[in-house]
Amino acid sequence: GAYKRPQAAEGVAPDAGAVLKRAVAGSLRKFEAVQQLVVLRTESAQAQPLAEAIDRARLPDVAGTISGDNTILVICRSAKDAAAIADRFRSMR
């Protein structure tokens, strides 16, 4: 009678890239690259799931994320990487 979290088919891991694309398309409202950082804005309570999707995608340009309720700070390895990540998010929207 308790809630059970849905799982992927046994032995099949979800495609992290596809999950990230859906999360960006559904949650990301605006963003801005500032030097090696990218600030993402979402609706209330949507930042954590998006940050989780970014982390699980293991993007090589991203060192990590910090999220709040409606804001995510994406820490990139360089300003060039931040610009590339911003372009990637732009194309996913």
Secondary structure, DSSP 8 states (H G I E B T S, - for coil): --------STT----HHHHHHHHHHHHEEEEEEETTEEEEEESTT-HHHHHHHHHHHT-TTEEEEEE-SSEEEEEESSHHHHHHHHHHHHHH-
